[in-house]
């Protein structure tokens, strides 16, 4: 695992397309039990090199009901985004994750995590990549049908503050889905 993570940290496959250059942000351990797959690091995470070190990460830890200490314990959580580097600024928000990372690195990482019990797919990019034709037409439909993907995958929206309108329109998510997520996470990591 250390050798593979070292290779990933030195990856520059898509560097010519990255506004801020390559700075892969990923964490994993051979004993990781849960993998979190989000989109890509934002500018704050690009600068710090610490996954989910921003407002979205704070909300994600709240949804998971875990402390920072548990969240950053690589034997509990691996953090393997769709794109390991900040993809750059788009017209409205960040550009989509680069398409090179997941096919290049994900399977190699998963093969080295024999204790993996659940993969949390955050947002449409991760859900469409992993669920393929089983993903629903919209993120809302996919998340509303989360039991269909269990026990391997747990699907959820991005915890970004930009998604506050989605959360207001879909109160069932925090009422029903988050409580189920918290139960499953607690069972796995404790």
Secondary structure, DSSP 8 states (H G I E B T S, - for coil): -HHHHHHHHT--TTGGG-TT------B--TT--EEEE-SB--HHHHHH--TT-SHHHHHHHHHHT--HHHHT-TTTEEE--SBSS---B-SSSB----SHHIIIIIHHHHHT-TT--EEEEESHHHHHHHHGGGS-SSHHHHHHTGGGGTTTEEEE----GGGHHHHHHTHHIIIIIHHHHHHHHHHHH-
